Amino acid sequence: MRTLAFEVGKRGMRVGEALWLVVVLAVAWWFLSEGSESLYFPPLSTIWQSLATGFTEGSLWTDLVFSLTNIVAGLALGSVIAVLLGLVIGQVENLRLVLDPLLQFARSVPQSALIPIVIGALGIGQAPKIYMIAFACLWPVLLNTIDGVRSIPPEVLSMAKAYRIPRLLRLRKVILPAATPQIVAGIRVSLAVGVVVMVVSEIYSSLQGLGHSIHMAGSVFDVSTAWAGTLVVGVLGYVLSTVFVVVERSVLGWYYESAALAGGKSRVNQTRRKARK
């Protein structure tokens, strides 16, 4: 808990240091857009008013909760399935070779192309959105998990076998921790992909959500409300990314410390070699 609190505080300081740029850009946008008569680029003051109205009188809060539920559930479902499959495929070389063409093909299929099929099969409820997000989030995590397992030094696995560590315990204490850095990197990529699929799926097959709100506003040329929804999506993505980085730093603190220590030793060795010359 102390480590997590420390990471939250450190991350908060970094966000505060970078906040001045956001403030400067927002002020510049406010004054430069003031008086704009463009239908598609309204003044920021108008967008802000639409944003406030959407939260106080409209459905932005319910849309935000709906979208947040979709992305969290979809990311969690896709990541769990991907890690379980990746741990198995990564350890069985013959299975990996057989499945590799299928995996490469499946990851290349655009998720948006599957939306009509999913709508026809499952309807326009919340479950189809979660399944589509899970499918999109699965591939980066799956491939990273496989690579993480395969990158474990053979001598580490040989030592675990030599000590006759049970297979399940070996998986929990050796393989999974060693592959965790790459698994986490895959989840970070999946988070960004999931936000995109969340919006697209809600635009085409939803009666709720931020994507639906943006689509409905755009269809009646309420551009300021569409911009307001877009800003909320951007803030949501940034907040999720920031929270994920804090958790990542807390969970993988040992990894970053060992990497920094290894880097320090490498620099010391280089200095010694130069001194000898």
C-alpha positions in Angstrom: 0.0 0.0 0.0 2.9 2.4 0.7 4.3 1.7 -2.7 1.0 2.3 -4.4 0.5 5.5 -2.4 4.0 6.7 -3.3 3.4 6.0 -7.0 0.1 7.8 -6.9 1.8 10.8 -5.3 4.7 10.8 -7.7 2.4 10.4 -10.7 0.2 13.3 -9.3 3.3 15.6 -9.2 4.1 14.7 -12.8 0.5 15.4 -13.9 0.6 18.7 -12.1 3.8 19.7 -13.8 2.3 18.9 -17.2 -1.0 20.5 -16.4 0.3 24.0 -17.3 0.5 23.0 -21.0 -3.1 21.9 -21.0 -4.1 25.1 -19.4 -2.2 27.2 -21.9 -3.6 25.3 -24.8 -7.2 25.6 -23.4 -6.8 29.3 -22.9 -5.4 29.7 -26.4 -8.2 27.6 -27.9 -10.8 29.7 -25.9 -9.7 33.1 -27.2 -8.7 32.0 -30.7 -12.1 30.3 -31.3 -14.2 33.1 -29.8 -16.3 34.6 -32.4 -16.0 31.6 -34.8 -19.0 31.2 -37.0 -18.0 27.8 -38.4 -20.6 25.1 -38.0 -18.0 22.4 -37.5 -15.6 24.3 -35.2 -17.7 26.2 -32.7 -16.2 28.4 -30.0 -14.8 26.5 -27.0 -17.1 28.5 -24.8 -20.1 27.0 -26.6 -18.6 23.5 -26.3 -18.0 24.1 -22.6 -21.7 25.1 -22.2 -22.8 22.0 -24.0 -20.6 19.9 -21.8 -22.0 21.5 -18.6 -25.5 21.0 -19.9 -24.9 17.4 -20.8 -23.7 16.6 -17.2 -26.3 18.6 -15.4 -29.4 18.2 -17.5 -28.5 15.6 -20.2 -27.4 12.0 -20.2 -23.6 12.4 -20.2 -23.2 10.9 -16.7 -25.2 7.8 -17.6 -23.4 7.5 -21.0 -20.0 7.9 -19.2 -20.8 5.1 -16.7 -22.1 2.9 -19.5 -19.0 3.3 -21.6 -16.7 2.9 -18.6 -18.4 -0.3 -17.7 -18.0 -1.6 -21.2 -14.3 -0.8 -21.5 -13.4 -2.1 -18.0 -15.4 -5.3 -18.5 -14.2 -5.9 -22.0 -10.5 -5.3 -21.1 -10.7 -7.5 -18.1 -12.4 -10.4 -20.0 -10.1 -10.2 -23.0 -7.0 -10.0 -20.8 -7.9 -12.9 -18.6 -8.6 -15.1 -21.6 -5.4 -14.0 -23.4 -3.2 -14.6 -20.4 -4.6 -18.1 -19.9 -4.2 -19.0 -23.5 -0.8 -17.4 -23.8 0.6 -19.3 -20.9 -0.4 -22.6 -22.5 0.6 -21.7 -26.0 3.9 -20.2 -25.0 5.0 -23.4 -23.2 4.0 -25.8 -25.9 6.2 -25.1 -29.0 4.3 -27.5 -31.4 1.0 -25.9 -30.4 2.4 -22.5 -31.0 3.6 -23.4 -34.5 0.3 -24.9 -35.4 -1.8 -22.0 -34.1 0.5 -19.1 -35.3 -1.0 -18.7 -38.8 -4.5 -18.7 -37.3 -3.5 -16.2 -34.6 -1.9 -13.9 -37.1 -5.0 -14.0 -39.3 -7.4 -13.4 -36.5 -5.5 -10.4 -35.1 -5.5 -8.9 -38.7 -9.3 -8.9 -39.0 -10.6 -5.3 -38.3 -12.8 -5.4 -35.2 -15.2 -2.9 -36.8 -15.8 -5.4 -39.7 -17.3 -7.8 -37.1 -19.8 -5.3 -35.7 -22.7 -6.2 -38.2 -22.1 -10.0 -37.5 -22.1 -9.4 -33.7 -25.2 -7.2 -33.9 -27.1 -9.9 -35.9 -26.1 -12.6 -33.5 -26.3 -10.8 -30.1 -28.4 -7.7 -30.7 -27.7 -4.2 -29.6 -27.5 -4.7 -25.8 -24.5 -4.2 -23.6 -23.1 -7.7 -23.9 -22.1 -7.3 -27.6 -20.1 -4.2 -26.8 -18.2 -6.0 -24.1 -17.5 -9.0 -26.4 -16.3 -6.8 -29.2 -14.0 -4.9 -26.8 -12.7 -8.2 -25.3 -12.0 -9.5 -28.8 -10.0 -6.4 -29.7 -8.1 -6.4 -26.4 -7.3 -10.1 -26.6 -4.7 -10.1 -29.3 -2.0 -7.7 -27.9 -2.1 -9.4 -24.5 -2.1 -12.9 -26.0 0.8 -12.3 -28.3 2.8 -10.5 -25.6 2.1 -13.3 -23.1 3.4 -15.9 -25.6 6.5 -13.9 -26.3 7.0 -13.3 -22.5 6.8 -17.0 -21.8 9.1 -17.9 -24.7 11.7 -15.3 -23.6 12.3 -16.9 -20.2 15.9 -18.2 -20.1 16.0 -22.0 -20.6 18.3 -22.3 -17.6 15.6 -20.8 -15.3 13.1 -23.4 -16.4 15.7 -26.2 -16.2 16.5 -25.2 -12.6 12.9 -25.2 -11.7 12.5 -28.7 -13.2 15.7 -29.9 -11.5 14.3 -28.9 -8.1 11.1 -30.8 -9.0 8.9 -27.9 -8.5 5.3 -28.9 -9.3 4.0 -27.7 -12.7 1.2 -25.5 -11.2 3.6 -24.0 -8.6 6.2 -23.5 -11.4 3.6 -21.7 -13.4 2.6 -19.3 -10.6 6.1 -18.7 -9.1 8.4 -18.8 -12.1 6.7 -18.5 -15.5 3.9 -16.0 -14.7 6.2 -13.5 -12.8 8.8 -13.7 -15.5 6.2 -13.0 -18.3 4.4 -10.3 -16.3 6.3 -7.3 -17.7 5.4 -8.2 -21.3 1.8 -9.1 -20.3 1.4 -5.6 -18.7 2.8 -4.0 -21.8 0.2 -5.9 -23.9 -2.6 -4.7 -21.6 -1.5 -1.1 -22.0 -1.7 -1.4 -25.8 -5.1 -3.2 -25.4 -6.4 -0.3 -23.3 -6.0 2.2 -26.1 -7.4 -0.3 -28.7 -10.4 -0.9 -26.4 -11.3 2.8 -26.1 -11.4 3.0 -29.9 -13.6 -0.1 -30.2 -15.8 1.1 -27.4 -16.6 4.3 -29.3 -17.1 2.6 -32.6 -19.3 -0.1 -31.3 -21.5 2.4 -29.4 -21.8 4.5 -32.6 -23.1 1.6 -34.7 -25.0 -0.6 -32.3 -26.0 1.1 -29.1 -28.8 3.2 -27.5 -26.4 4.4 -24.7 -22.8 5.4 -24.3 -20.5 8.2 -25.3 -20.2 6.9 -28.8 -24.0 6.9 -29.2 -24.2 10.4 -27.7 -21.6 11.7 -30.2 -23.3 10.0 -33.1 -26.8 11.3 -32.2 -25.5 14.8 -31.7 -23.7 14.7 -35.1 -26.7 13.4 -36.9 -28.7 16.5 -36.0 -25.7 18.8 -36.5 -25.4 19.6 -32.8 -21.7 19.9 -33.3 -20.9 21.5 -29.9 -22.5 18.5 -28.1 -20.5 16.1 -30.4 -17.3 18.0 -29.5 -18.2 17.8 -25.8 -18.7 14.1 -26.0 -15.4 13.7 -27.8 -13.6 15.7 -25.1 -15.1 13.4 -22.5 -13.8 10.3 -24.4 -10.4 11.9 -24.5 -10.4 12.6 -20.7 -11.7 9.1 -20.0 -8.9 7.6 -22.0 -6.3 9.7 -20.3 -7.6 8.9 -16.8 -7.7 5.2 -17.5 -4.1 5.3 -18.9 -2.9 7.3 -15.9 -4.5 4.9 -13.4 -3.0 1.9 -15.3 0.5 3.4 -15.2 0.3 4.0 -11.5 -0.8 0.4 -10.9 1.8 -0.9 -13.4 4.6 1.0 -11.5 3.4 -0.5 -8.2 3.1 -4.1 -9.5 6.3 -4.0 -11.5 8.4 -2.0 -9.0 10.8 -4.9 -8.6 11.2 -5.1 -12.4 12.1 -1.4 -12.9 14.4 -1.5 -9.9 16.3 -4.5 -11.3 16.5 -2.9 -14.7 17.9 0.3 -13.2 20.4 -1.7 -11.2 21.4 -3.7 -14.2 21.8 -0.4 -16.2 23.9 1.1 -13.4 26.2 -2.0 -13.4 26.5 -1.8 -17.1 27.6 1.8 -17.0 30.1 1.0 -14.3 31.6 -1.8 -16.3 31.9 0.5 -19.4 33.6 3.1 -17.3 36.1 0.6 -16.0 36.8 -0.7 -19.5 37.5 2.8 -20.7 39.7 3.5 -17.7 41.8 0.4 -18.4 42.3 1.6 -22.0 
